[in-house]
Amino acid sequence: MKKATYVGGGHMAVDRDAPKVMSHVTVRSTKILARSDMASLLKVPLHSPLTELRCVGYEDETPHSLIHFYVPRVLAPANPRTSVPSWGSIETSLAELRPALADTLEEVDARLPTRSEAAILRISTAQPILAITRVSTDITGRVAEAAHLVLPGDRADALFVTHRMATERPESTTQHDELRLLPWSDPDGKPCFLSTDDPASHLSRLADATEAHQLSEAAALLARVRELISNDRTRRPTLKRLATALAEALQATLGVATSRGHRLTMAHQTPLGRDGLQRRPAETLDQQ
């Protein structure tokens, strides 16, 4: 049986060789309520509605790997297929229902399997496994997915790569004056920031599109407000709703102005490396 390599960040290297290695993946969907461990991983209240996807990968007719996906029910496929050709098919179906992922935290453990895991993978309870717990956060700061992966130790390994900051940076963390304020906040209402030198990156383009939408909505709202306040028949409840909407639009517009003004200032202060060349740090998403 060919060995599979789990690549840090949530990718199974054998997907590149499908269907030669992974003949198919079976999928079983179950509606559950969040237990304490799942609530902690997904950062949701206890007993929140979740969907569990139990996925078993096969090489021919032999179980090769086991993954339990846990997602908020609103982010789960309504009618997932019961058999797919590879792990990538499952990831694609989940990605269609949520914002893009921004961060993945992984914990790796070598241990013996539980009886249930051993039965599903058809291995001995004395055979070591590679257990990986993965928690992924989307660009809004919300935990979008948690997963438990079980890979038999005799047919799997894991690869993780550490990306270090450029040596000319005085500190290992990115400073606020180097960050772009994003036009959304995390679930706690805290601002989100982006560090990138690439204006065409995925997150940069998404932020640009969101800002453009916010400004367009504000302009349309302003035109509507002017129309209604010029009408003496406009009722007070209507004016109150307009005031609330205007306040929200103004807050969004001020955020856009702050972000763009800051980037105009920073455009004239791009740091250079020791060789006189501009540096392009890896794109990261920071929350404060």
C-alpha positions as a LaTeX table, in Angstrom:
\begin{tabular}{lrrr}
\hline
Residue & $x$ (\AA) & $y$ (\AA) & $z$ (\AA) \\
\hline
Met1 & 0.00 & 0.00 & 0.00 \\
Lys2 & 1.43 & 3.37 & $-1.04$ \\
Lys3 & 2.20 & 5.86 & 1.72 \\
Ala4 & 0.18 & 9.09 & 1.92 \\
Thr5 & 1.74 & 12.40 & 2.95 \\
Tyr6 & $-0.29$ & 14.95 & 4.90 \\
Val7 & 0.98 & 18.45 & 4.08 \\
Gly8 & 0.56 & 21.10 & 6.77 \\
Gly9 & $-2.28$ & 23.45 & 5.93 \\
Gly10 & $-4.83$ & 20.75 & 5.20 \\
His11 & $-3.71$ & 19.02 & 2.04 \\
Met12 & $-3.31$ & 15.29 & 1.37 \\
Ala13 & $-0.47$ & 14.76 & $-1.11$ \\
Val14 & $-2.05$ & 11.58 & $-2.45$ \\
Asp15 & $-4.80$ & 13.72 & $-4.03$ \\
Arg16 & $-2.30$ & 14.62 & $-6.74$ \\
Asp17 & $-2.03$ & 10.94 & $-7.67$ \\
Ala18 & $-5.78$ & 10.17 & $-7.65$ \\
Pro19 & $-7.29$ & 7.94 & $-8.83$ \\
Lys20 & $-4.14$ & 5.76 & $-8.86$ \\
Val21 & $-3.73$ & 5.83 & $-5.07$ \\
Met22 & $-7.07$ & 6.97 & $-3.63$ \\
Ser23 & $-9.80$ & 5.06 & $-5.43$ \\
His24 & $-12.65$ & 6.78 & $-3.59$ \\
Val25 & $-13.78$ & 8.43 & $-0.35$ \\
Thr26 & $-17.02$ & 7.50 & 1.39 \\
Val27 & $-18.92$ & 10.29 & 3.15 \\
Arg28 & $-21.52$ & 9.96 & 5.92 \\
Ser29 & $-23.28$ & 13.15 & 7.06 \\
Thr30 & $-24.84$ & 13.39 & 10.54 \\
Lys31 & $-26.57$ & 16.29 & 12.28 \\
Ile32 & $-25.28$ & 16.66 & 15.85 \\
Leu33 & $-25.25$ & 19.14 & 18.73 \\
Ala34 & $-21.93$ & 20.55 & 19.86 \\
Arg35 & $-20.41$ & 18.71 & 22.80 \\
Ser36 & $-18.04$ & 20.58 & 25.09 \\
Asp37 & $-14.93$ & 19.60 & 23.08 \\
Met38 & $-16.50$ & 20.61 & 19.76 \\
Ala39 & $-17.91$ & 23.83 & 21.20 \\
Ser40 & $-14.41$ & 24.72 & 22.40 \\
Leu41 & $-12.78$ & 23.97 & 19.06 \\
Leu42 & $-15.38$ & 25.80 & 16.97 \\
Lys43 & $-15.89$ & 28.59 & 19.53 \\
Val44 & $-19.67$ & 28.14 & 19.53 \\
Pro45 & $-22.14$ & 27.75 & 22.43 \\
Leu46 & $-22.68$ & 24.31 & 23.88 \\
His47 & $-25.32$ & 22.28 & 21.98 \\
Ser48 & $-25.05$ & 24.49 & 18.88 \\
Pro49 & $-26.27$ & 22.71 & 15.70 \\
Leu50 & $-23.36$ & 21.14 & 13.80 \\
Thr51 & $-22.90$ & 18.76 & 10.91 \\
Glu52 & $-20.38$ & 15.92 & 11.14 \\
Leu53 & $-18.95$ & 14.48 & 7.94 \\
Arg54 & $-17.27$ & 11.13 & 8.52 \\
Cys55 & $-15.03$ & 10.47 & 5.55 \\
Val56 & $-13.06$ & 7.28 & 4.90 \\
Gly57 & $-10.51$ & 7.20 & 2.10 \\
Tyr58 & $-9.87$ & 3.89 & 0.30 \\
Glu59 & $-7.05$ & 2.47 & $-1.77$ \\
Asp60 & $-8.97$ & $-0.07$ & $-3.81$ \\
Glu61 & $-11.09$ & $-1.71$ & $-1.09$ \\
Thr62 & $-8.71$ & $-1.09$ & 1.82 \\
Pro63 & $-9.36$ & 1.85 & 4.22 \\
His64 & $-6.48$ & 4.29 & 3.93 \\
Ser65 & $-7.41$ & 7.25 & 6.14 \\
Leu66 & $-10.22$ & 8.66 & 8.28 \\
Ile67 & $-11.33$ & 12.26 & 8.72 \\
His68 & $-14.17$ & 13.66 & 10.81 \\
Phe69 & $-15.16$ & 17.17 & 9.68 \\
Tyr70 & $-17.24$ & 19.34 & 12.03 \\
Val71 & $-18.83$ & 22.50 & 10.67 \\
Pro72 & $-21.66$ & 24.82 & 11.79 \\
Arg73 & $-24.82$ & 23.46 & 10.22 \\
Val74 & $-25.38$ & 26.62 & 8.18 \\
Leu75 & $-22.02$ & 26.02 & 6.47 \\
Ala76 & $-22.61$ & 22.33 & 5.69 \\
Pro77 & $-23.68$ & 20.97 & 2.28 \\
Ala78 & $-27.41$ & 20.19 & 2.32 \\
Asn79 & $-27.12$ & 16.88 & 0.47 \\
Pro80 & $-23.47$ & 15.78 & 0.35 \\
Arg81 & $-22.54$ & 12.93 & $-1.97$ \\
Thr82 & $-21.97$ & 9.61 & $-0.25$ \\
Ser83 & $-18.91$ & 8.80 & $-2.38$ \\
Val84 & $-16.37$ & 11.17 & $-3.97$ \\
Pro85 & $-13.11$ & 10.55 & $-5.86$ \\
Ser86 & $-10.75$ & 12.38 & $-3.47$ \\
Trp87 & $-10.40$ & 14.53 & $-0.36$ \\
Gly88 & $-10.22$ & 17.59 & $-2.61$ \\
Ser89 & $-13.85$ & 17.05 & $-3.63$ \\
Ile90 & $-14.95$ & 17.36 & 0.01 \\
Glu91 & $-12.86$ & 20.48 & 0.59 \\
Thr92 & $-14.34$ & 22.06 & $-2.53$ \\
Ser93 & $-17.94$ & 21.42 & $-1.42$ \\
Leu94 & $-17.22$ & 22.98 & 2.00 \\
Ala95 & $-15.45$ & 25.99 & 0.46 \\
Glu96 & $-18.51$ & 26.85 & $-1.64$ \\
Leu97 & $-20.53$ & 27.69 & 1.51 \\
Arg98 & $-18.10$ & 29.85 & 3.50 \\
Pro99 & $-15.69$ & 32.76 & 3.07 \\
Ala100 & $-12.11$ & 31.93 & 2.16 \\
Leu101 & $-9.98$ & 30.46 & 4.93 \\
Ala102 & $-7.32$ & 32.72 & 6.43 \\
Asp103 & $-5.65$ & 30.60 & 9.08 \\
Thr104 & $-5.28$ & 26.93 & 10.03 \\
Leu105 & $-4.07$ & 25.66 & 13.40 \\
Glu106 & $-2.93$ & 22.03 & 13.53 \\
Glu107 & $-2.01$ & 19.76 & 16.43 \\
Val108 & $-0.26$ & 16.48 & 15.67 \\
Asp109 & $-0.18$ & 13.48 & 17.98 \\
Ala110 & 1.19 & 9.93 & 17.63 \\
Arg111 & $-0.93$ & 7.51 & 19.62 \\
Leu112 & $-2.77$ & 4.20 & 19.55 \\
Pro113 & $-6.19$ & 4.14 & 17.88 \\
Thr114 & $-9.48$ & 3.86 & 19.68 \\
Arg115 & $-11.49$ & 0.69 & 19.09 \\
Ser116 & $-13.82$ & 2.58 & 16.77 \\
Glu117 & $-10.92$ & 4.02 & 14.72 \\
Ala118 & $-9.24$ & 0.60 & 14.51 \\
Ala119 & $-12.47$ & $-1.01$ & 13.34 \\
Ile120 & $-13.07$ & 1.58 & 10.61 \\
Leu121 & $-9.46$ & 1.42 & 9.33 \\
Arg122 & $-9.27$ & $-2.37$ & 9.81 \\
Ile123 & $-6.08$ & $-2.19$ & 11.86 \\
Ser124 & $-4.99$ & $-3.50$ & 15.25 \\
Thr125 & $-5.53$ & $-1.38$ & 18.35 \\
Ala126 & $-1.80$ & $-1.92$ & 18.95 \\
Gln127 & $-0.80$ & $-0.25$ & 15.67 \\
Pro128 & 0.25 & 3.42 & 16.10 \\
Ile129 & $-1.59$ & 6.14 & 14.22 \\
Leu130 & $-0.91$ & 9.75 & 13.32 \\
Ala131 & $-3.73$ & 11.88 & 14.75 \\
Ile132 & $-4.12$ & 15.47 & 13.55 \\
Thr133 & $-6.60$ & 17.99 & 14.94 \\
Arg134 & $-7.13$ & 20.89 & 12.54 \\
Val135 & $-9.05$ & 24.13 & 13.19 \\
Ser136 & $-9.56$ & 26.57 & 10.30 \\
Thr137 & $-10.61$ & 30.22 & 10.61 \\
Asp138 & $-12.07$ & 32.22 & 7.72 \\
Ile139 & $-11.26$ & 35.79 & 6.71 \\
Thr140 & $-14.01$ & 37.18 & 8.96 \\
Gly141 & $-12.31$ & 35.67 & 12.04 \\
Arg142 & $-14.93$ & 32.95 & 12.51 \\
Val143 & $-13.95$ & 29.32 & 13.04 \\
Ala144 & $-15.40$ & 27.69 & 9.93 \\
Glu145 & $-14.27$ & 24.10 & 10.33 \\
Ala146 & $-12.70$ & 21.63 & 12.74 \\
Ala147 & $-11.39$ & 18.25 & 11.69 \\
His148 & $-9.95$ & 15.13 & 13.32 \\
Leu149 & $-7.69$ & 13.13 & 10.99 \\
Val150 & $-6.55$ & 9.58 & 11.68 \\
Leu151 & $-3.78$ & 8.11 & 9.52 \\
Pro152 & $-2.30$ & 4.65 & 10.13 \\
Gly153 & 1.36 & 5.02 & 11.06 \\
Asp154 & 2.58 & 2.40 & 8.57 \\
Arg155 & 1.12 & 4.21 & 5.57 \\
Ala156 & 1.27 & 7.95 & 6.33 \\
Asp157 & 3.64 & 10.75 & 7.26 \\
Ala158 & 3.24 & 14.51 & 7.70 \\
Leu159 & 5.12 & 17.47 & 6.24 \\
Phe160 & 5.14 & 20.93 & 7.84 \\
Val161 & 7.11 & 23.95 & 6.59 \\
Thr162 & 7.97 & 26.97 & 8.75 \\
His163 & 7.96 & 30.32 & 6.93 \\
Arg164 & 10.19 & 32.81 & 8.70 \\
Met165 & 9.97 & 36.60 & 8.42 \\
Ala166 & 12.64 & 38.45 & 6.41 \\
Thr167 & 15.83 & 39.04 & 8.41 \\
Glu168 & 15.70 & 42.80 & 7.96 \\
Arg169 & 12.51 & 43.04 & 10.06 \\
Pro170 & 13.43 & 44.18 & 13.58 \\
Glu171 & 10.64 & 42.16 & 15.20 \\
Ser172 & 8.96 & 38.82 & 14.49 \\
Thr173 & 5.49 & 40.37 & 14.52 \\
Thr174 & 4.03 & 42.82 & 12.04 \\
Gln175 & 3.52 & 46.34 & 13.37 \\
His176 & 0.21 & 48.17 & 13.02 \\
Asp177 & 1.74 & 50.87 & 10.84 \\
Glu178 & 2.46 & 48.17 & 8.20 \\
Leu179 & $-1.08$ & 46.77 & 8.15 \\
Arg180 & $-4.14$ & 47.49 & 6.05 \\
Leu181 & $-7.37$ & 48.00 & 7.96 \\
Leu182 & $-9.92$ & 45.62 & 6.46 \\
Pro183 & $-13.58$ & 46.57 & 5.84 \\
Trp184 & $-14.92$ & 43.94 & 8.27 \\
Ser185 & $-14.45$ & 42.94 & 11.89 \\
Asp186 & $-14.21$ & 39.65 & 13.76 \\
Pro187 & $-17.19$ & 38.11 & 15.62 \\
Asp188 & $-16.22$ & 40.11 & 18.74 \\
Gly189 & $-16.33$ & 43.40 & 16.84 \\
Lys190 & $-12.55$ & 43.83 & 16.82 \\
Pro191 & $-10.88$ & 45.24 & 13.68 \\
Cys192 & $-9.06$ & 42.93 & 11.25 \\
Phe193 & $-5.82$ & 43.85 & 9.50 \\
Leu194 & $-3.98$ & 42.53 & 6.45 \\
Ser195 & $-0.22$ & 42.45 & 5.88 \\
Thr196 & 0.77 & 42.16 & 2.22 \\
Asp197 & 2.79 & 44.03 & $-0.40$ \\
Asp198 & 0.72 & 42.52 & $-3.21$ \\
Pro199 & $-2.33$ & 44.66 & $-4.14$ \\
Ala200 & $-3.54$ & 41.85 & $-6.41$ \\
Ser201 & $-3.58$ & 39.16 & $-3.70$ \\
His202 & $-6.86$ & 37.35 & $-2.98$ \\
Leu203 & $-7.50$ & 39.17 & 0.30 \\
Ser204 & $-6.51$ & 42.55 & $-1.17$ \\
Arg205 & $-8.96$ & 42.13 & $-4.05$ \\
Leu206 & $-11.69$ & 40.94 & $-1.69$ \\
Ala207 & $-11.13$ & 43.99 & 0.55 \\
Asp208 & $-11.20$ & 46.31 & $-2.50$ \\
Ala209 & $-14.49$ & 44.80 & $-3.67$ \\
Thr210 & $-16.02$ & 45.05 & $-0.19$ \\
Glu211 & $-14.98$ & 48.70 & 0.14 \\
Ala212 & $-16.42$ & 49.51 & $-3.30$ \\
His213 & $-19.71$ & 47.86 & $-2.31$ \\
Gln214 & $-19.83$ & 49.77 & 0.98 \\
Leu215 & $-19.26$ & 53.10 & $-0.80$ \\
Ser216 & $-21.88$ & 52.28 & $-3.43$ \\
Glu217 & $-24.42$ & 51.37 & $-0.74$ \\
Ala218 & $-23.62$ & 54.59 & 1.15 \\
Ala219 & $-24.15$ & 56.71 & $-1.99$ \\
Ala220 & $-27.48$ & 55.03 & $-2.70$ \\
Leu221 & $-28.57$ & 55.51 & 0.92 \\
Leu222 & $-27.62$ & 59.19 & 0.83 \\
Ala223 & $-29.75$ & 59.75 & $-2.27$ \\
Arg224 & $-32.70$ & 58.01 & $-0.58$ \\
Val225 & $-32.28$ & 60.06 & 2.61 \\
Arg226 & $-32.26$ & 63.33 & 0.70 \\
Glu227 & $-35.45$ & 62.30 & $-1.05$ \\
Leu228 & $-37.28$ & 61.40 & 2.17 \\
Ile229 & $-36.19$ & 64.34 & 4.34 \\
Ser230 & $-37.42$ & 66.73 & 1.66 \\
Asn231 & $-40.87$ & 65.18 & 1.98 \\
Asp232 & $-42.89$ & 66.67 & 4.86 \\
Arg233 & $-45.01$ & 63.49 & 5.03 \\
Thr234 & $-42.09$ & 61.25 & 6.05 \\
Arg235 & $-42.92$ & 59.74 & 9.44 \\
Arg236 & $-40.68$ & 59.79 & 12.49 \\
Pro237 & $-40.10$ & 55.98 & 12.63 \\
Thr238 & $-38.89$ & 56.14 & 9.05 \\
Leu239 & $-36.50$ & 58.97 & 9.89 \\
Lys240 & $-35.19$ & 56.96 & 12.86 \\
Arg241 & $-34.45$ & 53.96 & 10.65 \\
Leu242 & $-32.73$ & 56.23 & 8.16 \\
Ala243 & $-30.58$ & 57.73 & 10.93 \\
Thr244 & $-29.51$ & 54.26 & 12.05 \\
Ala245 & $-28.66$ & 53.22 & 8.49 \\
Leu246 & $-26.77$ & 56.46 & 7.94 \\
Ala247 & $-24.71$ & 55.90 & 11.08 \\
Glu248 & $-23.73$ & 52.41 & 9.89 \\
Ala249 & $-22.88$ & 53.70 & 6.41 \\
Leu250 & $-20.84$ & 56.55 & 7.87 \\
Gln251 & $-18.88$ & 54.14 & 10.06 \\
Ala252 & $-18.08$ & 51.95 & 7.05 \\
Thr253 & $-17.13$ & 54.96 & 4.92 \\
Leu254 & $-14.83$ & 56.33 & 7.65 \\
Gly255 & $-13.16$ & 52.92 & 7.80 \\
Val256 & $-12.55$ & 52.99 & 4.04 \\
Ala257 & $-11.18$ & 56.53 & 4.25 \\
Thr258 & $-8.89$ & 55.62 & 7.15 \\
Ser259 & $-7.58$ & 52.53 & 5.38 \\
Arg260 & $-6.96$ & 54.26 & 2.06 \\
Gly261 & $-5.42$ & 57.33 & 3.65 \\
His262 & $-3.04$ & 55.17 & 5.66 \\
Arg263 & $-2.00$ & 53.21 & 2.57 \\
Leu264 & $-1.30$ & 56.44 & 0.67 \\
Thr265 & 1.03 & 57.48 & 3.49 \\
Met266 & 2.75 & 54.10 & 3.66 \\
Ala267 & 3.24 & 54.03 & $-0.12$ \\
His268 & 5.96 & 56.66 & 0.33 \\
Gln269 & 7.61 & 54.80 & 3.22 \\
Thr270 & 8.19 & 51.29 & 1.77 \\
Pro271 & 11.18 & 49.79 & 3.64 \\
Leu272 & 14.10 & 48.47 & 1.63 \\
Gly273 & 16.33 & 45.50 & 2.35 \\
Arg274 & 20.05 & 45.77 & 2.89 \\
Asp275 & 20.59 & 45.25 & $-0.83$ \\
Gly276 & 18.30 & 48.18 & $-1.67$ \\
Leu277 & 15.45 & 46.02 & $-2.96$ \\
Gln278 & 11.85 & 46.09 & $-1.78$ \\
Arg279 & 10.73 & 43.08 & 0.24 \\
Arg280 & 7.43 & 41.21 & $-0.27$ \\
Pro281 & 6.49 & 39.52 & 3.00 \\
Ala282 & 4.11 & 36.58 & 2.94 \\
Glu283 & 0.45 & 37.53 & 3.15 \\
Thr284 & $-0.99$ & 37.18 & 6.66 \\
Leu285 & $-4.20$ & 38.18 & 8.39 \\
Asp286 & $-3.87$ & 39.79 & 11.83 \\
Gln287 & $-6.63$ & 40.54 & 14.33 \\
Gln288 & $-6.35$ & 42.93 & 17.25 \\
\hline
\end{tabular}
